[in-house]
Amino acid sequence: METSALQALRAKLKRGRVYRREDLAQWSKSVDRHLAALLELGVLKKLRQGLYVCPKRSVFGEVPPDDRELVRAFLKTDDFLLVSPNVYNSMGLGATQLYNTTLVYNHKRHGRFQLNNRFFEFRQVHYSLPKRLTEDFLLVELMNHPELLAEERPLVERKVVDRVKAWEPSRLRKAVRAYSIETGKKAFQQVLQSP
């Protein structure tokens, strides 16, 4: 039988939302006991140490949490950018490989982490992230890290260079200033100096 405190905590939970233990502690004086009860009842599901989801259900079963929601709870911030390397396939750069990972550009964590049985590659950056994914960001990031794609590097780099040569030089300089690391800056310097 649920206590009124457990019922009150349960009422605060939203389906599909990912919670950290400390998120739940604000609504419970016995958070560990309540967590154990909610896990046993199936109201919450443990994703990893200190990270829980209140699963959504559909006619087909349990719906996994949204990637953005999962990463938001893991990082404790909304300041990140999710990128699938598959986005490069539609940019006309000769990229055709399919990738089974998601890149997470952020200011807090670096490394490969498994969240809800999926791998996320966290890349800690020291520049301001764009609010949304842009071609400028993607192309600069590809020159920063040409190893992102499995395709033949010289071919991909040539196509990136051809693409950015068509840009206004001021647009290119602005993108390089905003998002480039030393590797990318050197590559783009050559682009800006070549005829």
N, C-alpha and C positions, 0 to 999 in steps of 0.2 A: 504494500500500500504506500502511495506517495505522500510525503509530508507536504504541508502547505508551502514550506520554503522551497522544496524541490519542484513543486507545481509552478511556483512563481518564477523560478529560474527557467524551467521548461517553456513557459509562456514568452520569455524574452528571446528565445532562439528562433532564427529564421531559416527556413529550408534553403539549402544551397550555399549557405554562409559558412565560412571557415573561421574558426575561433582559436585563439591562443588561450592557455590556461589563465593568464592574467586578465583576459577579456571577461572570462566567466567569474573571476574572483570579485569583480566589482558588484556582482549581483548575489553573491553567496558568502556566508560566513563559514561554511564548511565545504569549500570548493572541492577538495579531494574526494570526500565522501559522496558529494553530489555528482561529480564526474564519473566515479565508479558506477553509481546507480544509473546514470544516463547512458553509459556505455553498455551496461547489462540490458537495459530496456531497448537498446538499438536506436535511441533518439540521437546519440552522437556516435561517430565512428572515429577511431584514432588513425591519423594519417602518418604521424611520426611523433617523436618525443615533444610533448607540449603543444601539438597542433591537432585540432579536431574539426570534423565537418558535421553539420546537421544535414544529412543527406536528403536530396530531393528524390522523389520517386515518380516514375512514369508507368505507363501500361507495360513497358518492356523491362521494368526493374529499376534499380538504383541508377540515378544520373550522376556522373562524376562532377565534382565542382569545376566551375569555370577557371581556366588558367589564371586569368587576371585576379580573381578572388583568392585563389590559392597562393599566388606569389605575394599579393598584398598582405595577407596574414603572416606569411613567412618572414617578409622583410620589415613588417610593421610600418609601412609607408606606401603611398600611392606614387612616389617619385621613381618610376622605372619604365622601361620600354621593352615590350615583348616583340621578338623578331623570329620568324621561322626562316631559316636559310632557303626554303623553297620559294620565297618571294623573288629571289634573284632569277628564277626560271622564267618569269614573265617579263623580265626587263630587257630581253634581247642581247644578253651578254654571252650567249653560248652555254649557259648553265642548264643542265637537264637532269642532274642527279636529284633523287628524293631523299630528304633528311628526316630522321626521326628524333629530332631534338629541338628544343626551343631555347633561343638565346635570350637572356634577361640582362639588359643594360641597366645598371643601378649604381648607387654611391655607397653601398654597405657591404656587399658580399662578393666573393670571387671563388669560383670553383664549380664543380659538378655536384649537384644535389638531386637526390631522388625524392620526389614529392608525389604521393598518391600513385606509386608504381610507375611513374614517368620520370625521365631525366631532363633536368633543366641545366643549361650551362650559364652560370652567373658570371657576368663580366663587369667588374668594378671600373668605373670611368671617373675622370676628374674634370669633366666638362659638363655644362648644362645640357640636359637631354631635351630633344624637341618634344613638344606636347603630343605630336602624332608622327607616325612614320612618314618620312619624305625620301624622295629619290636622292636628294643632296646627302642626307645622312647615310643612306645605304651605300652610295658610291664611295664616299669618303671612308666609311668603315671597311669597305672591301679593299681599298688601297692601304688602310692601316693594317689589315689582317688578311692578306691574299690567301692564306691557308684555310679560310672559312669555307671555300668551295673545293670540291674534290676534282674539278675539271683541270685541264692543263693550264697552269698559271700564266704563261706568256700570252696565250690566246685570250684569256679573260681580261688580263691587264691591258692588252691592246684595245679591246672593245670598250673598256672603261675609259681609257684615254681618248678614244674617238668620241665617246659620248660627251665627256666633259669639255673637249675642245670646242664643241658647238655652243657651250654656255657663254654667257657674258663673262668676261674675266673678273668683274667685280663680284658676281654671284659665286664663282669658283673660289675666289679669295675669302669671301665671307664664310662659305661652308668649310673650307680648310681651317680657317681661324677658329671656328666654332667647335669642330669635331675631330680634328686631326691630331695624331700623336706623331712623334719624330719620324717613324717609318713612312707614314702617309705624307708628311710635309715634304720629305725628300723626293718622293715619287711625284708629287704634284708640282714641286719646283721645276722638275725636268719638263713636265707638261707645259707649264707657263712659259718656259724659256724656249721650247721647241717651236719651229715655224708652223 
